[in-house]
Each structure stands twice: as structure tokens, then as C-alpha cells.
Amino acid sequence: RSFLPNGVFQRMICLLVAHSSRSYQKSGEMAILERPKLFKNFASVDFEPGFRIKVYEDTKLQHFYLLVDDNSLTKSNRSLIVIQSMLRKINSDIMGNGLSWEIFLEDCTTGEMTRYDRAREKCLSPWFEDIIQTPGPVSTENVDLISFLDSL
């Protein structure tokens, strides 16, 4: 049985929006991003044109879903690392490292959801393409928010 502590979902949305804003500012491009759509139990945040993260909280089941909407399928593996780093940041900052979670990734060929460890073993595309060249999750403990966002 799972339990989602108050504020975890909202903090995830805040980190997603902050990352989107920082990425846009750092890019120096005049890319057109949609404003984040924020609701009580749902958010949609553009990271880049054609690359969006959608978050949905299921209050009954006490968990939330992060959906990566990557038209080109080229940023999915990087988004997984960013999301994992954000979860670790929330865990270390407010949960005393007591929060646990499970990650399931969609197999684009079958549409089935696969556990993270199994997907990694299979090098499931697009999540684990270029895994050797992709940097791992960033450090999250005792790191201020600006430094954390800059490291993503």
C-alpha cells in the first residue's frame, strides 16, 4: 500500500517549472514555449518546443504519474535522469531520505509499462539509448536549489 505525503506532488511541479524556466533562460534561444498549465492535480510543463512533461496526481491511489511527451524521442533518456534527480532532491530536502518510489517506463513498441530495473536491463528504447554517454543523476544532498537546477 502506498502513501503520498502532502506537498511532494506540489514540490515536483515547482521543480519542473523552475527547471523549464532555467533551461529556457540558459538556452539563449527565442524558442516559443507554452506557459505551464497548472491545476490542483495536474500540470503540463514545456521543457523545449516539442518536449513536455505532464504530471497527474491520483489522490485515491496516493501516487502520481509523470508522462514524457517527446515528439522526437531524443530527450526521453535525459528527462528520466532529470526526473530521478528531482525525486532525490525532494527526498533529501523534505523527507529525510524516507521517501521511496517505483518507476515504470513505457515500452514504445508494445505500449506496456515496464519496471525501471527491467527496462534498464533490456536497454529499453528510448529511455536507455546512449546510456554510456548520458550523465547520471546529479547530487542532491546539501545542494541549494539554484546549484541543483544549474546541474541538471
C-alpha positions in Angstrom: 0.0 0.0 0.0 1.4 3.4 -1.0 1.2 6.8 0.7 2.0 10.1 -0.9 3.0 12.7 1.7 1.4 16.1 1.4 3.4 18.5 -0.6 5.5 16.0 -2.6 3.4 16.4 -5.8 3.4 20.2 -5.5 7.2 20.3 -5.0 7.7 18.2 -8.1 5.6 20.7 -10.1 7.7 23.6 -8.7 10.9 21.9 -9.6 9.6 21.1 -13.1 8.6 24.7 -13.7 11.8 26.1 -12.2 13.9 23.7 -14.4 11.9 24.7 -17.5 12.4 28.4 -16.8 16.2 28.0 -16.1 16.6 25.8 -19.2 14.9 28.5 -21.4 17.0 31.3 -19.9 20.2 29.4 -20.3 19.5 28.4 -23.9 19.7 32.0 -25.2 17.3 31.0 -28.0 14.0 32.6 -28.6 12.1 29.3 -28.5 8.4 29.5 -28.0 7.3 27.6 -25.0 3.8 27.3 -23.8 3.1 28.7 -20.3 2.8 25.9 -17.8 -0.7 24.7 -17.3 -1.2 24.2 -13.6 -4.2 22.7 -11.8 -4.9 21.1 -8.5 -4.0 17.5 -9.6 -2.4 18.1 -13.0 0.4 20.1 -14.6 1.8 20.4 -18.1 5.3 22.0 -18.4 7.2 22.6 -21.6 11.0 21.9 -21.4 11.6 22.7 -25.0 9.4 23.1 -28.1 8.0 19.6 -28.8 9.2 18.3 -25.4 6.7 18.4 -22.5 6.3 16.8 -19.1 2.8 16.1 -17.8 2.2 15.3 -14.2 -1.0 13.8 -12.8 -1.7 13.1 -9.1 -4.1 10.3 -8.2 -5.2 11.2 -4.7 -7.2 8.0 -4.3 -4.3 5.7 -5.1 -1.8 8.0 -3.4 0.7 8.4 -6.2 1.5 10.5 -9.2 2.4 9.9 -12.9 4.9 11.7 -14.9 4.3 11.5 -18.6 7.1 12.5 -21.0 5.7 13.9 -24.2 8.8 13.9 -26.5 7.8 14.1 -30.2 11.3 13.3 -31.4 12.1 10.6 -28.8 15.5 12.1 -28.4 15.2 13.7 -25.0 13.4 10.8 -23.2 16.6 9.4 -21.6 17.7 12.8 -20.4 14.3 13.5 -18.9 14.4 10.3 -17.0 17.7 11.4 -15.3 16.2 14.9 -14.6 13.1 13.4 -13.0 15.1 10.9 -10.9 17.3 13.8 -9.7 14.2 15.8 -8.8 12.7 12.9 -6.8 16.0 12.5 -5.0 16.1 16.3 -4.2 12.6 16.2 -2.8 13.5 13.1 -0.8 16.7 14.5 0.7 15.3 18.0 1.4 11.9 17.3 2.9 11.6 13.6 3.6 14.8 12.9 5.3 15.5 10.3 2.6 12.5 8.3 3.8 10.5 8.5 0.6 10.6 5.5 -1.7 9.1 5.2 -5.2 8.8 2.9 -8.2 9.5 3.9 -11.7 7.7 2.3 -14.7 8.7 3.1 -18.3 6.6 2.6 -21.4 7.9 0.2 -24.0 7.1 2.2 -27.1 6.9 -0.9 -29.3 4.3 -2.7 -27.2 2.7 0.1 -25.1 3.3 -2.0 -21.9 4.7 -0.5 -18.7 8.0 -2.0 -17.6 9.7 -1.7 -14.2 12.8 0.6 -14.2 15.3 -2.2 -13.4 13.9 -4.5 -16.1 13.8 -1.6 -18.6 17.4 -0.8 -17.8 18.5 -4.5 -18.3 16.8 -4.5 -21.7 18.2 -1.1 -22.6 14.6 -0.2 -23.4 14.4 2.5 -26.2 14.2 5.5 -26.0 14.8 5.5 -22.2 18.3 3.9 -22.2 19.7 4.9 -25.6 23.2 6.3 -25.4 23.3 5.2 -21.8 27.1 5.3 -21.8 27.2 8.9 -23.0 24.4 10.1 -20.7 25.5 11.5 -17.4 23.9 10.0 -14.3 21.7 11.7 -11.7 23.1 14.8 -10.1 24.0 15.1 -6.4 21.0 16.3 -4.4 22.1 16.3 -0.7 23.1 19.6 0.8 22.8 21.4 -2.5 20.9 24.7 -2.8 18.1 25.0 -5.3 19.9 27.2 -7.8 23.0 25.0 -7.9 20.8 21.9 -8.2 18.9 23.4 -11.2 22.1 24.5 -12.8 23.5 21.0 -12.6 20.5 19.4 -14.4 
